[in-house]
Every structure is written in structure tokens, then in C-alpha cells.
Amino acid sequence: MTSRHYDAIDEGVADEIKRLHKRHPKLGHDGLLDALRQQDIHVDAQELATFMARRGIKAERVWQPWKLMGLPIWYGGQTDYRPARRWRFWRK
């Protein structure tokens, strides 16, 4: 037996995980693990990741504007085309 004891993910713990995810949708695996520990529920991190993947629970992405979009290229803006890359196979 290991020195750490983890709770199994049963119906009660699953409901708590879903409730915490609904309340804090931007929390990922680590954030939900910390929130569960604050609720005095100790779950294995790998088991939580597997549970979240099987149930399709994902953290919402934080919206961030694209940097340097709409600026001219000489100010560091992005181009609409990819730069040409020339691969030289005869050199190593």
C-alpha cells in the first residue's frame, strides 16, 4: 500500500468534478485538481485526466487578440503568404 491515499472517482466525486467545471470553466486538469483538494477530495492526477478525457471535459481557452494583425509588414505585421523555403538536399 502506498503512503498516499486517493479517493476513487465514483458518482459523488464525478458530480463534484462536473459542478466545479460548470462553475469554473477555464480551469484545466491542474486547476480542477487543486479545487478538489480544497474540497478535501484527493484524486490521482492521472485518473482525473483520464476521466476528463473520456467525458469530454476541456478547459475553455482564454480569449486573446492576435498580435500584430492588420499592421503593415514593415511594422512587424503578418503577411498573407508563407515565406518561400528552399531546401537543399545535397547539403547536410
Secondary structure, 3 states (H helix, E strand, C coil): CCCCCCCCCCHHHHHHHHHHHHHCCCCCHHHHHHHHHHCCCCCCHHHHHHHHHHHCCCCCCCCCCCCCCCCCHHHCCCCCCCCCCCCCCCCC
